[in-house]
Amino acid sequence: MRFSLFVHMERWDETVSHRQLFENLSELALTAEAGGFSTVWVGEHHAMEYTIAPSPMPILAHLAAKTTTIRLGAGTIIAPFWHPIRAAGETALLDVISNGRMEVGVARGAYQIEFDRLTDGVRATDGGKHLRELVPAVRALWQGDYAHDGEVWQFPTSTSVPKPVQQPTPPMWVAARDPSSHDFAVSQGCNVMVTPLMKGDEEVAALKEKFDTAVANHPEVTRPELMVLRHTHVHPADDPEGWRPAAEGINRFYRTFDAWFGNKKTPENGFLEPSPQEKFAERPEFTPEALHKTAVIGTPEEVVERLRGYEELGVDEYSFWIDNTLSHEEKLASLNLFIKEVLPAFQ
């Protein structure tokens, strides 16, 4: 099992500049490369300060110039926000810039608040049809001339310019949860990325079962790979309460996610207050104590034990999701401890 870093710029107030956040993200990515991580992933979000990533492409192009070995993942681009020709060309250009280190993940999108601002009446719940058209169209455009006459997009013969370095296509991933999305990804020869969010390892096992079912249903396809993405924080063994700041931070992260996902309030200059704690009185999975057990939070020994279970389950890539509301210094210390005391157990 290999390891990757999933990272955004997080801004919780105006005391830290966007430039400083960009420098912080770059430092985390360079630390991950030096520590032996396989890939750094950056997602796509719009007009929200708590996950700053209006496009992963310029961030990853910058990292391409700063790094030499780590792969560069757009994880994920939101299918309804991308025309296939643009998606194919921009990702191929990143592959050229990085000399064949690009990977791209595609998702249907989650926040209606983004759809309300970026699409003409599209419901976030309808994003799946865009994803199912985008994936094969992009892969065809990477390989040569292609015309498209679909439900969402129609265009005459075109192609990706430039062409990607990786042939026949760069690795493509699909964010999946339900059985149909797993089946679609595998049928297309795409890798699958999953996140159990605040659920326990039983959810990881359930997602792996959906993936395995899809693989079994498509013997004509070479088995793709499975990535698990989880909030992760490592604290020193001599600090028995070291889990608490991370669990409380992830609680705040999910309450902020809930505020954006609920789409009930108008953001103010890109900020929304987290949903109040009392909203989750009947949701024990949101408590810091529960998140301590479900997110991968612990001492190096505890984290190794958790990740051994994922490796035995057959997970190909574990992605260290470092977004957790904590300071850059706290994130960097956790990442360095992971590199020093967790990674060697898997090498």
N, C-alpha and C positions, 0 to 999 in steps of 0.2 A: 504494500500500500504506500502510495506516494502522498506528499503533502503540498497544499497550495495555500495562498493567502487571499482572502476576500476582504477588500478594504474600500471604504469611501472616505471623503472628507466630511467630518461631522462638526456642525456648528450649533451650539446651544444658546449662545448670546453673541453680542457684538464685541466682546472683549478680545477675541482672537480674529485676526484678519484672514481673509481668504488666501492671501499669499502665504501666510504662515502655515495654514492648513495644507496647502499644496506642498510646501517643503516637508511637512510632517509625513504626508502620504509617501512622498519620494523616499524618505529615510526608512520607513517601514518596508517598502518594496525592496530597497537595496539591502536591508538587513536580511530579508527573507531569501534573496538570491545568495548572499554570502553564506547563509546558514544551510543551504541545500534544498530549499523549496523548489518545486517543479514549475509552478505557475503563480502569477499574480493576477487576480480577477478584479475588475472594476465594473460596476453596473451602470444603469441608466435611470435617472430620476430628474424630474423637472420642477423648478420653482419651489423646492423645499430645502431648507437649510440643514435639516438633520441628516440627510444623505445627499451630498452635493455631487452630482455627476450628470450634467446635461448631455454629455456624450462621452463614452469611454475612449473614443478614438484619439483625441489630442493628448489625453493623459497617458495612454499607452504608447503613443508615438514618442512622447518625451521620455518615457521609461525605456523605450527601445534604444535611444541614444545613450542612456546612462548605464545600461546593463549589457551583458554578453551571453548569458546562458539561460536565464529564466524565461519561460514562455509567458505570453502576454494575452490575457483572456478578456474579451468583452463579455461580461457575464452579469446581466444579459441585456441585449438590445430588445426593445419592446416592439414586437412585430407591427402593430397598427400604426406606429409612428414612423415607419421606414418604408419607402418605395423599394421594391426589389433591386432595381438598377443601382440606386444609391447605396443600399446595403452591400451589394456585391462589390461595387467599386471601392467603397471606403474600407471595407475589411481586407480586400485584396491589396490596397495601398499600404495598409498597416503590415501586411505580410511581407511586402517588398521592403518597407522601411526596416523591419526587424529581421530581414533575411530568413524568413520562414519560421518565425516563432509565434505567429498569431493563432489564436483559437477564438471561436465565437459561440456564445450561447444565445438562444432566442427564447423569449417568454411571451405570453399573451398579454401581460400587464395586469395590474391589480387595483390601482388607485383610480376610482372614478373621477376624483378631483383633477387628475392629469388629463384624462380623456375629455373632460368638460372644457379644457383649455386648448387641447392640441388636435382634437378630431371634431368632425361635424356631426355630432349626435350619436357617435358610436358608444355603445355600452361596454364597460370593461368586461362584463361577462360574455360579450360576443367576440372578444379578442382572439379566441381560439381559431376561428376561420381564417383570420389574417395570418396567424402562425402557420397553419397548414398549407397556405398558398405560398408564403414567403420562403419557407425552407427549401422545397424542391426548385423554386424559381432561382434562388441565389446559387444553389449548387450547379444548376444548368448554365447560368450566366458565367460562372467561374470557368467553365470548360469550353465555352465557345458561343456561337450564334444561337439565339433562342428567342422565340416569340411567345407571348403569353396572352391567353384569353380566359381569364378567370372571373370569379364572382366579384372579387374586390378590385383587382388590377387588370388592365388590358394594355398591352403595348406591342408594337411591331418588332421585327427582328432587331435584336440588340445583343450586346455582350459586355462582360466586365472588362473595363480598361482602367488600370492595368490588370493583368492576370496574376493570381497568387503564385508565390514561389513553390508552395507545397502542392504537389500534384498526386492524384487527380483533383483533390480538393483539400483544403485545410480541415482540421477537426471541427465538427459542428456539434453543439450540445443543445438539448431541449430541456427546459425546466418543466418537470412533470410531477403530478400528484395522483390524478385519477387513472384507472386502468387504461382508458382510451388514449390519454396523452402518452403513457408509456408505450402503448402499442404503436402509435403513430411514430414516435421517435425511433423505436427499434426498426420498424418497417422501412424507414428512410435511411437506415444505417447511421443514425446519429447517436452520440453518447447521451446519457441522461444525468441531469443534476437534480437532486432532491434536497429539501430542507424539512426536518420534522418540527421546526419552530419551537414552541415551548412544550412539546410532547416528549415523552420518554423514549428509551431505546426500543420499546415495543413498536413505536411508530417507524423507527428505522428498519426493523425487521419486516413490518408490513409493506413499506415502500420497496424493500428489496424483493419481497415476494411478488409484487406487481411487476417489477422489472424482470424477474426470472420467468414469470408467466408470459410476458411479451416476447422474451428471447425464445422460449419454447415454441411459441406460436409462429415464429419466423425462422425456421431452420435454414432458409435460403440466404440469410444475412449473417455475415461474420459477427460474432458476439461483440456488441458495443461495450463501452465502459460506464461505470456508475460512480458518481461523485456524491458524497454527503457533505452538506454545508451546515455547520453549527457554530453558534456563539461559543467562543473558547477563551478561557483565561487561566493562566498558570500562576500560582502564588508559592512563595517559599514554604518548605515543610515546617520551618520553625515559627510560622505565623498561623496559628490555628484558626484565626478569624479572618484570614486573608481572602476567603471566598466571599465575604459579605459585601465589600464595595462593588465587586463585579456583579454579583447577583442583584443587588439593588440598582446598579447601573443598567443591567439588561431589563429589569422590571420597568425602569423609566423609558428605555428604548421601545419596549412593546406597548406601553401606554401611549407613547407618541405615535407609534404606528397606528394604534387604534383611533387616535384623534384624526389622523389624515385619512385613514380608510373609511371612517364613519362619514366624512364629507358633510358634517353638520355646521361647521363654522368656517368663516372666511379667514384665510391666513393673513397675518399682518407682516408685511415685508419678508415673507418667506418663513415665518415662524408660526407654530401652533403649540399651545401649551399641552402637555400630556393629559390624557383623560385622567380624572381624579381616581385615587386609590379606591374610594368607596364604590365606584362603578363595578369593581371586580370582587366585591365581598363574597359573591357566590361562585367565584372562579379561583379555586385554590391553586391552580397551575400557574397563576401569575405571581404568587408570593415569592419573595427572595429565597425562602427555605425550599420551595419546590423547584425553583430555577437552579438552585445549587445542585440539585440531583439530576435535572434533565439537561440543562446546558452542560457543556464540558468545562467545568470549573473545578479546580482542585490543585493539589500538590503534584509535582512531576510524577510521583509513583501512582497517584490516583488517576491521573490523566492517561498514563501508559496503559493501565489496566482497562479503562474505558475503551481506548482506541484499539487494544488487542481484540476486543469483542467485535469491533467493526471490521478489522482485518480478517478475522475468522469467518465473519458473515459473507465475505467476498466483495467488500467495498474496494474499488480500485484507487480512488482518490478521496482523501479527507481534506476539506477546505476549512482552514482556521479563519472563522468569521470574527474579525477583530473589532467591528463596530459595537460599542457597548456603553457609550456616553462618558467613559473615563478619560482622563487627561492623556495627552500624547506620551508623557513620561511613563505613566502606568502601563499603557499599551506596549511601549517599547520594552519595558522591563519584563512583561509577561512573554512577549515574543522571544526575547533573548533567553529566558529561562526554558522555554519550549525547545529552542534550538539546542541549548546546552545539555538538557537533561531528559528530554522526551524523544527527540529525533533519533539519537543513537540507538535506542531500543528497537528501531525499525530498519536499521541499516545493516 
